[in-house]
Amino acid sequence: MNVTIRKEEKKDYKKVYEVNCFAFQQEYESKLIEKIRKGKNFIPELSLVAEIDDEIVGHILFSRIEIVGDSVFDSLALAPMAVIPEFQKQGIGSKLIKKGIEKAKELGFDSIIVLGHKEYYPKFGFQKASKWNIKCPFEVHEEAFMAIELTEKAFEDKAGTVKYPDEFMEVE
């Protein structure tokens, strides 16, 4: 199986919507992506698709967020990441995450936050965000709220609460 990871293009929007609907069995994530694309926190280079035989089977999005403590620091949110059910558990999500992390580093970002499965994300280097005293703005299991430093000591003296853009709260 030959998987290609590439930057999302406008022509992919409809298919990305469908992929997220299939993967999550609801429209919330698809609508969230549409809202993020229209906002100031969208980074086109960090919206990636996975293709097999020119068919999009997966998508990942990283967008700007802030960590608010004694100061305000920029970071990225990994949300959402989706692979259509028949292609799950075949390494496509891993390829999307690895390529996204690599691209985020290239673009000069030094950290990523994710709310996700505690068994899945640590294999990419994510650790509990509480390790750096970084908090989620809403109630979640501590093990599910994770972060990764893309540069050494990226979270040094950056304790605080993640501030998600309004787009995350506006989805109906």
URCORZI-V538181 format. One line per field, one symbol per residue. burial: + if it has 24 or more other C-alpha atoms within 12 Angstrom, else -. A space follows every 10 residues. Layout:
BEGIN
burial: ???
END
This chain:
BEGIN
burial: --++++++-- -++-++++++ +++----+++ +++++++--- ++++++++++ +----+++++ +++++++--- --++++++++ ++++------ -+++++++++ +++++---++ ++++++---- ++-+++++++ -+++++---- -+++++++++ ----+--+++ +++++-++-- --
END
